[in-house]
Amino acid sequence: ASVMIKQYVDLENALNASALNAIGTKYVCLLNGTELNTIDPSSLKLASLNPSACSQHTKDILYAKAKRAFSDQHYLPAYYELIEPYLGGAPGEDLKALSKDNVNMTVNTLQNLRRDSLLSLTPSEVQGLMGIINLRDLKKWQNQSPIREWVQTQKQSELNKLGVGLTGGTQEGYINIVPPKFQSPSSASLGAAAMTLHLLPPLLITFLMMSVLS
């Protein structure tokens, strides 16, 4: 399939909506960066793709194109349904904006968000994305990465406000301290320390004798 796609593109054929539908979700992950960049954003309006299983690089490129393709519908209820398959490449600021639109994101979609984007969200923003009904599923997924890491970076008091029983957040008054790494002492320093310990008794005796004689 990868060879066929490459031959198709090498013949200067466009990756338009028809081509993308022929490639489909099954093979869209085979497209390389050069091929992805040739896609006209408007083609995504008529294509049915879901790149959630693709590499992060692929998801980032397709999200940016999908955002442009559906920008004229940004304030319509249908916008979320159109952009949802591509949200795995969405930056944190776009997700924060979506959290104000009551989009009712499923926990499966949340799970497939970019890790850095998810970790940038507050509990209230996640609640805004998922809505009351879908938020209940978060408890079942709290031990799955990257949701586990998101939970661990939140204050437990803020997680409690969600009312779904999430645990594992940071307790008030606690901070994580990374112990310093000490270098192993060299043989030279060990030798110097041993010499100091060896000379210590004579030095103490000399000091005491001088004190008595004085």
Disulfide bonds with the S-S distance in Angstrom:
Cys29-Cys54 1.99
